[in-house]
Amino acid sequence: MNKFLKEQNDHRDGSLRAIEVNQAEIIAFQKAMLYLKFSCEETDSLLYAGSDSLNSLLYKMMKASDMAESEASFYNKSLPVNEAFVAQKVKRLEQEQPYVQPPSPEQAKEIMKSYMYPFLLSNQT
């Protein structure tokens, strides 16, 4: 199995619930998340783009997809164009909220990793 599809800590937020989804619903959710992360200009979208819960659901949807292996290979790399887009959005958010204390460099890196998921940061490849 592709290392991208490794198990994550699914029980950190309580017991799991089973749902049934079809391939079209999986693709629709993935597209919505990728739009939110890498196309939506609104800085408020960062709240959801970096959400651990939504990233976990995205991981589960990708794992359940009929195209899991090929998607894992596609996402298991950095994408500088998306990284630049997200960095600009973060910069705009910081300008909109000058009263918020900036994170430490280590925290900023972890936050950026959450925003960039399912892609890797360029210094992770």
Kinemage of the C-alpha trace (Angstrom):
@kinemage 1
@onewidth
@group {chain A} dominant
@subgroup {mainchain}
@vectorlist {calphas} color= white
{ca met a 1} P 0.000 0.000 0.000
{ca asn a 2} L 1.201 3.516 -0.808
{ca lys a 3} L 2.709 5.198 2.263
{ca phe a 4} L 0.362 8.153 1.699
{ca leu a 5} L -2.525 5.855 2.599
{ca lys a 6} L -1.055 4.901 5.984
{ca glu a 7} L -3.381 4.807 8.937
{ca gln a 8} L -4.064 7.981 10.868
{ca asn a 9} L -5.317 8.380 14.428
{ca asp a 10} L -9.015 8.044 13.647
{ca his a 11} L -10.115 7.787 17.283
{ca arg a 12} L -8.707 11.084 18.615
{ca asp a 13} L -12.140 12.755 18.547
{ca gly a 14} L -14.285 9.878 19.772
{ca ser a 15} L -15.797 6.744 18.353
{ca leu a 16} L -16.110 6.358 14.602
{ca arg a 17} L -19.419 6.468 12.736
{ca ala a 18} L -20.109 4.550 9.538
{ca ile a 19} L -21.580 6.284 6.493
{ca glu a 20} L -22.120 5.148 2.950
{ca val a 21} L -20.956 7.310 0.071
{ca asn a 22} L -20.614 6.656 -3.631
{ca gln a 23} L -17.700 7.572 -5.878
{ca ala a 24} L -19.456 10.705 -7.172
{ca glu a 25} L -19.894 11.985 -3.599
{ca ile a 26} L -16.244 11.262 -2.810
{ca ile a 27} L -15.119 13.203 -5.871
{ca ala a 28} L -17.484 16.094 -5.071
{ca phe a 29} L -16.127 16.380 -1.523
{ca gln a 30} L -12.531 16.233 -2.731
{ca lys a 31} L -13.179 18.942 -5.323
{ca ala a 32} L -14.884 21.157 -2.747
{ca met a 33} L -11.966 20.800 -0.333
{ca leu a 34} L -9.358 21.458 -3.031
{ca tyr a 35} L -11.287 24.554 -4.135
{ca leu a 36} L -11.500 25.773 -0.536
{ca lys a 37} L -7.778 25.244 -0.009
{ca phe a 38} L -6.228 26.247 -3.329
{ca ser a 39} L -8.675 28.454 -5.269
{ca cys a 40} L -10.909 30.316 -2.821
{ca glu a 41} L -9.623 33.875 -2.324
{ca glu a 42} L -11.461 34.483 0.966
{ca thr a 43} L -9.069 34.566 3.920
{ca asp a 44} L -11.828 33.150 6.153
{ca ser a 45} L -11.490 29.904 4.188
{ca leu a 46} L -8.202 29.267 6.043
{ca leu a 47} L -10.241 28.327 9.121
{ca tyr a 48} L -11.578 25.322 7.205
{ca ala a 49} L -8.566 24.706 4.959
{ca gly a 50} L -6.419 23.925 7.993
{ca ser a 51} L -9.054 22.031 9.964
{ca asp a 52} L -7.744 18.744 11.363
{ca ser a 53} L -11.241 17.273 11.192
{ca leu a 54} L -11.799 18.231 7.552
{ca asn a 55} L -8.292 17.071 6.601
{ca ser a 56} L -8.999 13.767 8.345
{ca leu a 57} L -12.269 13.398 6.431
{ca leu a 58} L -10.463 14.267 3.184
{ca tyr a 59} L -7.915 11.537 3.952
{ca lys a 60} L -10.701 8.998 4.593
{ca met a 61} L -12.511 9.979 1.401
{ca met a 62} L -9.313 9.647 -0.629
{ca lys a 63} L -8.612 6.277 0.963
{ca ala a 64} L -12.141 5.068 0.125
{ca ser a 65} L -11.944 6.319 -3.465
{ca asp a 66} L -11.801 3.914 -6.386
{ca met a 67} L -8.693 5.867 -7.440
{ca ala a 68} L -6.912 5.805 -4.052
{ca glu a 69} L -3.541 4.553 -5.286
{ca ser a 70} L -3.275 6.989 -8.199
{ca glu a 71} L -4.480 9.886 -6.034
{ca ala a 72} L -1.916 9.016 -3.376
{ca ser a 73} L 0.851 9.164 -5.968
{ca phe a 74} L -0.449 12.498 -7.268
{ca tyr a 75} L -0.731 14.134 -3.839
{ca asn a 76} L 2.520 12.758 -2.420
{ca lys a 77} L 4.513 15.753 -3.719
{ca ser a 78} L 4.766 19.489 -3.311
{ca leu a 79} L 2.953 21.875 -5.606
{ca pro a 80} L 4.692 25.297 -5.482
{ca val a 81} L 1.832 27.083 -7.257
{ca asn a 82} L -0.614 26.043 -4.530
{ca glu a 83} L 1.933 26.784 -1.822
{ca ala a 84} L 2.413 30.330 -3.152
{ca phe a 85} L -1.366 30.845 -3.300
{ca val a 86} L -1.829 29.718 0.305
{ca ala a 87} L 1.138 31.799 1.513
{ca gln a 88} L -0.398 34.903 -0.080
{ca lys a 89} L -3.741 34.163 1.545
{ca val a 90} L -2.031 33.778 4.938
{ca lys a 91} L -0.214 37.087 4.413
{ca arg a 92} L -3.521 38.829 3.616
{ca leu a 93} L -5.090 37.325 6.759
{ca glu a 94} L -2.208 38.646 8.873
{ca gln a 95} L -2.750 42.117 7.376
{ca glu a 96} L -6.490 41.921 8.099
{ca gln a 97} L -5.850 40.875 11.704
{ca pro a 98} L -2.781 42.829 12.915
{ca tyr a 99} L -3.875 42.350 16.550
{ca val a 100} L -3.280 38.575 16.391
{ca gln a 101} L 0.135 37.505 17.595
{ca pro a 102} L 1.995 35.664 14.811
{ca pro a 103} L 2.862 32.008 15.426
{ca ser a 104} L 6.413 30.853 16.081
{ca pro a 105} L 8.322 29.582 13.016
{ca glu a 106} L 7.696 25.983 14.115
{ca gln a 107} L 3.984 26.638 14.609
{ca ala a 108} L 3.791 28.460 11.266
{ca lys a 109} L 5.304 25.439 9.517
{ca glu a 110} L 2.781 23.052 11.109
{ca ile a 111} L -0.093 25.378 10.237
{ca met a 112} L 1.107 25.615 6.638
{ca lys a 113} L 1.308 21.800 6.467
{ca ser a 114} L -2.371 21.653 7.486
{ca tyr a 115} L -3.327 24.233 4.870
{ca met a 116} L -1.388 22.390 2.157
{ca tyr a 117} L -2.734 18.913 2.923
{ca pro a 118} L -3.021 16.624 0.956
{ca phe a 119} L 0.064 18.031 -0.779
{ca leu a 120} L 3.441 18.224 0.921
{ca leu a 121} L 5.276 21.438 1.695
{ca ser a 122} L 8.143 22.009 -0.732
{ca asn a 123} L 10.710 21.342 2.005
{ca gln a 124} L 9.085 17.965 2.820
{ca thr a 125} L 9.703 16.248 -0.525
